[in-house]
Amino acid sequence: MDSLLVWTTCAQNGLRLSDEQLRQLDVYAVRLLEWNKKINLVSRRDEENFWTRHILHCISLMFKVEFDEGVKILDLGTGGGLPGVVLKIARPDLLFTLLDSTRKKIDVVRDLLGSLGLAGIDAVWGRAEDLGKQREHAGQHDIVVARGVAALKDLALWSYPLLKRSARGVDTRKADAPGSAKKRVHGPTLIAFKGGNLDDEIKELRKHPNVGPISTIELTLNGSTQLDDRDKKVVIVEFARSIRQKAE
């Protein structure tokens, strides 16, 4: 799969990408795979199918979830910029902070951002547990996204201190595509890309003192079976907007 097929799949699912957005995705893919020869950013066995297993997988979130303009999103454990860079290209109006605890990966992401010339996105080296105690980041983000990082209970623990408390939660609306629906996500919310049976993870997640409704959405695509055999989904975790977090 290349950029043209990604464009076609996006169009079939109600997302129109411009020529400039496709160019940016292509630059990102080429540069990231160049870096992958020097530092492990994605699995080597995924390189051949990078557009499907990584770019399309990340961008498919936009087929299922609607964000308000200008929301602040923190990509926890971004690695080589996935999903944050891809989502930023697809929605330039969103504001992103890309976080990873590995300094070399953040150095790569900063190089990639320089190649793309994107505004309203930055990369931060550190641990989520530490950022949640810093004034610059504590309670400053509407949404946390994470892809293949950790168990849901850990993601909730790390995300909650980073999220604003005054956001409006999640609601559902009809999407433009007949017979489909999107969730409009405002925050404070965690969105986790996951796979497989999540029953045990969700059971543990419910023990978090501030977790509210939990939704699971299958990442199936109109006009494509690209993700079907990989059992891909996202878990949307709403947090209570009143602050009463138990001491750990």
N, C-alpha and C positions, 0 to 999 in steps of 0.2 A: 504493500500500500504506500502511495506517495501523496504529495500535497493535493493533487487533483482529485484523487479518490476520497481524501479527507473532506475536501470542499463539497463533493457530491453527497457524502454521508451527512455532513452538517446541514446542507440544504434540505435533504429529505426529512430531517428532524427539526426543522424550523429555525436553524441558525445560519445566517448569511455571513460569510467571511469575505472581506474585500481582498483585492489583489495584494495590497500592502500587508494585510494580516497573514496571508499565505506566504508572502516573502519572508516575514519575520519568523514564522514557524519553520520555514526551510533553513534560514540562517541558524536558528536555535538548534535544530536537529543536527546539522552539519558540524557546528562548533562543539556541541556536547559530545558527539561520537568521536571527534578528534581528541577531546580531553579524556574520553573514556579509555584511550590507549595508555594514558599515563596514570590515571587515578580511577578507581572503581566507583563509577556513578550509577550505572545500570548493569544488569547481568549481561555478560558477553553473549549468552545464547539468545538474548532479546535484541541484539543490535540489528539483525537482519529484518526484524519485524517491529522496529522502533516506532514507526508511525502508528501502527495498530495498538501495540501493547502499552504504549506510553502516551503519545500525543492524543490519539483518539480516546483512549481510556480516560485521560484527564478531562478532555473537552466535553465528554459525554455528560458530565455533571450539569452543563448548561442546558441540556435537553430536558432535565428533570427538575431543576431548581431555578428559581428566579430571585435575583438580588436587586435591592434598591440601588439607585445610582449613588456612587461615592462611599459605599460601606467600606469599613476597614477590616481587612482579612489578614490573619497571621497564618502562614504556612509552616506548620510545626514539623521539623525533620525533613526539610526540603530536599536534601541530597543535592542533585544537580539542577534543582529548580522545578521539580515536579511535585505537585501540580501547579504551583504558584505562577511560574513564568507563562505556561500555556494558558491558564485562566486569564492572566493579565492581557495577553495578546488578544484573546477572544472578547474580553470586556475591558477596554482601555480606561473606562471611567472608574473602575474599582481601584482601591488603594491597598497595596500589599506590603507586608513585611515577611521576608523569607528567613527562617531561623534554622540553624543546624549547629550541633555541638562539635562538629569536625571542622577545624580551621581550614584545611585544604579544600574542602568542598565549598565553603563560603567564598574562598578566594576564586575558585572556578566560577561560581555563580556571579560574582562581581565582574569578572571578565566577560561572561556571557551577556550580562546586562549592558555593559559598555558597548558590545558589538551591536546590540539591538536598539540602543538609544531610547529606551523606555523611560517615561516619567511616572512619578507616583508609585515607585516600587523601590525597596531597598533590601539589603541582605545583612543579617546580623549573626555574628558568631557567639554562641553561648548555649546554655541549657535552659529549657523552659522553666524548670524549677527556680532558677536564679532570676530570669527575666520577670517572673511573677512577683518578685519582691522589689523590683526597680520602678521608681516613679514614672519613668519614661514609657514603660510598657504595662504596668499593673493597671488593670481596669480600663485599658485604652483601645481594645479591639472589639468589633461587633461579632466577628465569627473567627473560629479557628478551623482550619482544614488540615487533615493529615492523611497521608497515603502510605500504607504499608509500614507503619512506624512501630506500633505497640498495641497491647491489649486495650480494649475500650475503657476499662476501669482506670488504667494509667493515663490514658489520653484525657479523660475527664478530670483527673486530679491535677494534671499539669495545665490544662486549658482554663479551668475556672478562674484562677487568680488573674488571668490575662484579659478576661472579658468584661465589657461594660455591664452595668447593672440596670441601665435605664432604657434598654432597647425593648422592642415590642413583641418578640416571640415569633411564631411561625403561623402562617395561615395558608389555605389552599385556594387556588383559583383555576379556572379553566384556561388551558393554553390555547394558542391559535390552531394547533393541529387537531382535527376532529377526533374525539374519543380519547384524548389524552389530558393529563392534568400536570401542573407544576406546583411545587411548594414554593411559596414566597417566604424566604428566610431573612429575618431581620437581625436576630440575636437576642440575648446572648446564647450562642449555639455552637456546638461542635459538629463538624461534618467529617466523617471518617470513611475513606475508601477501604472496603473490606471484602472478604470472600469466604466461601465455605459456610458451615453451620455455625451460627453465632449465638445459639441459645444459652450456652454457658457464659459467654462473655457478657451478654445482656443481663443475665441473672446477677452477675457480679457487679455490673455497672449500676444497677438499681440500688446498691448499697450506699452509693455516694449521696451525702446528705442534701445536695442541691440539684440533683437530677430530676427533671420533670418528664414530659412525654418523650418517647423514643419512637422514631419511624425508620423503617428499612425500605429502601427503594432499589429495585432491580435495574441494572444499567443495560437494558435491552435497547436495540436501535431499530427504528423503522428502516426498511429496505436493506438491512445488513444483518449478518449473523456473526460479525467479527468478534463480538465479546461474549456471545452466548455460551460457548464451550468453556469459558474461563470462570463462570459463576461469579461475576462481578456485581457488586452492589455498593451503595453508600448507606451509612447509618447516620441519621440526623438526631442529635441529642440536644434537647432544649434544657436550659438551666433556669432555676427559679430566679426571679429578678429582685427578690429581697435577700439581703445578705445575712446568712447565719451559717457560716461554715464551721464544722467541728474541727477542733485541733487534732492534727495528725499525731 
